[in-house]
Amino acid sequence: MSQLALAHHAQVSPRHLSFVESGRSTPSREWIMTLAGALQVPLRERNDLLLAAGYAPAYRESAIAGPAMATVRAALDRALAHHEPYPAVVMDRHWNLTQVNRPAEVMFGFLRGSPPATASANVIRLMFDPRELRPHVSNWDEVGPALIQRVHREAVGGVPDAITRALLEEILPPDRRGPDRTAPLLPVIPVTFAKDGLSVSYFSMITTVGTPQDITAQELRVESFYPADQATERHRWA
C-alpha cells in the first residue's frame, strides 16, 4: 500500500504520514491507533506499536479461565457441545489445542492410542509427526500442502509470527516452509483418517470471535469438523 493510499484509507494527512515514516514527526497515541486500524494490525501487534512509541498498551490479554473471558468461554463450551456428535476443537494462534469436545477427544484417542493433553497438544505437530496422526491420514499428499497454506492464510494479521515460523521450521524442510502459490484452489480438501478398517472423511469450518477487544479473544479459533460423505455422517465417536 502506498503512502497516499494508506493516508486516504486512514483519513490522515499524507504529509503527516510521510513525516512520521521518516522520523521527522512523532505520532500521537490516537494517530497510531487510527493507522493500526486502517492496516488491520492484530491487537497484540498494536500493543507493540504503542510500546515502541512510548505509550502504554491499549489491549489486555486475559486468561481464558479468568472472569473477564467468562462469556467467551461459555460461548466456546456451547459451540463445542452443540456440534456433537461430530468433532470440534478450540485452538490458539499457534495451533495449540485449548479445548476439545467429546467426539474429538475420542477420535484423537482412537487414532493416537491415547487422547492428546489439550494443554500441550499442537495440531500442526500432531498432523505432521510420523508417530502421531500422519500415518492415519490416507490422503496426505493433498492434506499436507493444504495445511501449510492454511497456516499462512489463517495467521492472525495474515503474516505468521516468529513462533509460527519456528513451528514451520521444526516440521518442514526449508524449501517447503512457504505457501505453494501455484497450487490449484479447490472448494474444500477433506482430511480422511483411516485406521483398523475404519475410514472417516471430514472438512472443517473455522469460527472466530467477532469485534474482539481482548488479545486472547482475537486469537481463538473454533474448528468444527463436518462429514464429507454419508459413511462419516453415520459414524459416531462413542
PADREN-480625 format. One record per residue (C-alpha): z, x, y; residue in three letters. Coordinates in steps of 0.001 Angstrom, whole numbers. Example, Ala and Ser with C-alpha at 12.3 -4.5 7.8 and 13.67 -1.06 7.14 Angstrom:
<nodes>
       zz       xx       yy  residu
     7800    12300    -4500     ALA
     7140    13670    -1060     SER
</nodes>
This chain:
<nodes>
       zz       xx       yy  residu
        0        0        0     MET
     -966     1404     3380     SER
     1483     1647     6278     GLN
     -417    -1076     8126     LEU
     -437    -3427     5121     ALA
     3268    -2868     4496     LEU
     4119    -3402     8164     ALA
     2155    -6649     8174     HIS
     3760    -7824     4922     HIS
     7286    -6955     6096     ALA
     6592    -8217     9638     GLN
     7769    -4979    11243     VAL
     6162    -2731    13829     SER
     3554     -342    12326     PRO
     4612     2240    14910     ARG
     8274     1991    13946     HIS
     7383     2181    10254     LEU
     5394     5350    10906     SER
     8308     6859    12833     PHE
    10747     6063    10012     VAL
     8478     7529     7350     GLU
     8003    10749     9340     SER
    11719    11042    10107     GLY
    11337    10517    13851     ARG
    13362     7291    13772     SER
    16457     6224    11820     THR
    16211     2792    10189     PRO
    18962      227    10593     SER
    20638    -1397     7609     ARG
    18771    -4651     8254     GLU
    15459    -2825     8559     TRP
    15984    -1118     5175     ILE
    16774    -4460     3546     MET
    13651    -6008     5089     THR
    11433    -3196     3844     LEU
    13033    -3207      367     ALA
    12439    -6938      129     GLY
     8783    -6554     1090     ALA
     8343    -3866    -1567     LEU
    10288    -5903    -4166     GLN
    12620    -2971    -4772     VAL
    15192    -3759    -7524     PRO
    18776    -4315    -6385     LEU
    20079    -1105    -7938     ARG
    17483      958    -6063     GLU
    18147     -986    -2838     ARG
    21714      287    -3014     ASN
    20336     3817    -3464     ASP
    18195     3405     -342     LEU
    21181     2215     1671     LEU
    23345     5095      476     LEU
    20604     7609     1307     ALA
    20514     6217     4853     ALA
    24288     6420     5213     GLY
    25127     2741     4672     TYR
    27381     1033     2149     ALA
    25726     -616     -877     PRO
    24911    -4308     -485     ALA
    24881    -5409    -4128     TYR
    27650    -5235    -6678     ARG
    27296    -4544   -10392     GLU
    29650    -6898   -12197     SER
    30820    -6522   -15772     ALA
    29122    -9132   -17926     ILE
    32556   -10108   -19307     ALA
    34101   -10418   -15834     GLY
    34873   -13618   -13901     PRO
    32009   -13102   -11437     ALA
    29498   -13448   -14275     MET
    31126   -16477   -15915     ALA
    28346   -18922   -15038     THR
    25618   -16486   -16089     VAL
    27486   -15743   -19315     ARG
    27788   -19454   -20060     ALA
    24054   -19886   -19490     ALA
    23301   -16996   -21851     LEU
    25564   -18467   -24537     ASP
    23857   -21832   -24129     ARG
    20360   -20321   -24292     ALA
    21168   -18388   -27470     LEU
    22793   -21365   -29172     ALA
    20049   -23815   -28238     HIS
    17354   -21520   -29609     HIS
    18737   -21732   -33147     GLU
    17503   -21841   -35890     PRO
    15269   -19076   -34519     TYR
    16399   -15609   -33406     PRO
    17198   -14781   -29772     ALA
    18784   -11718   -28159     VAL
    20027   -10563   -24755     VAL
    19118    -7057   -23548     MET
    19877    -4934   -20505     ASP
    17245    -2993   -18527     ARG
    17280     -160   -21074     HIS
    16679    -2414   -24107     TRP
    20281    -2244   -25296     ASN
    21414    -5391   -27098     LEU
    24317    -7112   -25397     THR
    24290   -10430   -27300     GLN
    22506   -11952   -30287     VAL
    22565   -15433   -31758     ASN
    23438   -16069   -35387     ARG
    19838   -16154   -36737     PRO
    19096   -12810   -35031     ALA
    22260   -11297   -36476     GLU
    21339   -12437   -39986     VAL
    17707   -11328   -39607     MET
    18651    -7844   -38417     PHE
    21257    -7618   -41150     GLY
    18706    -8510   -43822     PHE
    16125    -6014   -42559     LEU
    18562    -3137   -41944     ARG
    21045    -3800   -44703     GLY
    23758    -4371   -42090     SER
    23775    -6149   -38694     PRO
    23497    -3957   -35586     PRO
    26551    -3476   -33404     ALA
    25476    -5211   -30202     THR
    27498    -2769   -28106     ALA
    25330      182   -29164     SER
    22069    -1010   -30725     ALA
    18900     -266   -28782     ASN
    15831    -2367   -29577     VAL
    13344      459   -29000     ILE
    15248     2816   -31285     ARG
    15586       91   -33922     LEU
    11856     -615   -33845     MET
    10603     2993   -33834     PHE
    13159     4626   -36133     ASP
    11690     5007   -39676     PRO
    15212     4491   -41037     ARG
    15612     1160   -39239     GLU
    13145    -1695   -38635     LEU
     9846      162   -38504     ARG
     9257      250   -42296     PRO
     9588    -3546   -42355     HIS
     7014    -4216   -39588     VAL
     3853    -4833   -41599     SER
     1549    -4898   -38541     ASN
     2986    -1774   -36925     TRP
     -406     -454   -35769     ASP
     -607    -3428   -33402     GLU
     3062    -3820   -32561     VAL
     3884     -167   -31789     GLY
     1371      347   -28934     PRO
     2064    -3141   -27578     ALA
     5782    -2378   -27453     LEU
     5148      783   -25430     ILE
     3123    -1283   -22964     GLN
     5998    -3765   -22773     ARG
     8479    -1008   -21899     VAL
     6363      -91   -18885     HIS
     5436    -3644   -17898     ARG
     8953    -5063   -18131     GLU
    10696    -2161   -16394     ALA
    12794    -3522   -13523     VAL
    10704    -2924   -10405     GLY
     7628    -2178   -12531     GLY
     8409     1537   -12951     VAL
    10516     2958   -15836     PRO
    13650     4673   -14545     ASP
    14989     8035   -15741     ALA
    16924     6553   -18680     ILE
    13908     4560   -19881     THR
    11653     7618   -19568     ARG
    14176     9643   -21575     ALA
    14140     6916   -24237     LEU
    10339     7145   -24461     LEU
    10535    10935   -24694     GLU
    13029    10596   -27519     GLU
    10898     8346   -29704     ILE
     7316     9336   -28844     LEU
     5161    12478   -28708     PRO
     4104    13499   -25159     PRO
      567    12103   -25445     ASP
     1839     8573   -26221     ARG
     4584     8084   -23630     ARG
     2370     6355   -21082     GLY
      930     2855   -21461     PRO
    -2523     2593   -23008     ASP
    -4501     1049   -20156     ARG
    -7664      824   -22289     THR
    -6100    -1389   -24965     ALA
    -7567    -4907   -25113     PRO
    -5368    -7684   -23767     LEU
    -4550   -10358   -26336     LEU
    -2789   -13695   -25752     PRO
      115   -12666   -27997     VAL
      781    -9989   -30588     ILE
     3313   -11333   -33095     PRO
     5597    -8988   -34964     VAL
     5566    -9514   -38719     THR
     8665    -8488   -40656     PHE
     8335    -8130   -44431     ALA
    10965    -7206   -46994     LYS
    11737    -8114   -50613     ASP
     8887   -10605   -50826     GLY
     9808   -12388   -47583     LEU
     7373   -12264   -44641     SER
     8048   -13840   -41236     VAL
     5983   -13592   -38069     SER
     7262   -14153   -34520     TYR
     6033   -13887   -30966     PHE
     8551   -13810   -28154     SER
     9122   -15118   -24651     MET
    11257   -13400   -22012     ILE
    13684   -15165   -19675     THR
    15263   -13538   -16615     THR
    17808   -14718   -14063     VAL
    16164   -16310   -11020     GLY
    17185   -15224    -7490     THR
    19767   -12663    -8673     PRO
    22233   -11198    -6171     GLN
    24070    -9025    -8687     ASP
    22624    -5903   -10342     ILE
    23833    -6927   -13792     THR
    22289   -10383   -13448     ALA
    18937    -8985   -12335     GLN
    18706    -6571   -15250     GLU
    19497    -9037   -18063     LEU
    16671   -10371   -20238     ARG
    16745   -13019   -22939     VAL
    14114   -12535   -25641     GLU
    13537   -15686   -27683     SER
    11518   -15448   -30886     PHE
     9159   -18280   -31827     TYR
     7429   -18805   -35189     PRO
     3815   -17634   -35246     ALA
     2957   -19556   -38419     ASP
     4145   -22526   -40448     GLN
     5892   -20449   -43119     ALA
     8035   -18776   -40455     THR
     8735   -22119   -38823     GLU
    10170   -23410   -42092     ARG
    12287   -20312   -42746     HIS
    15992   -20417   -41912     ARG
    18193   -17345   -41494     TRP
    21231   -18777   -43206     ALA
</nodes>
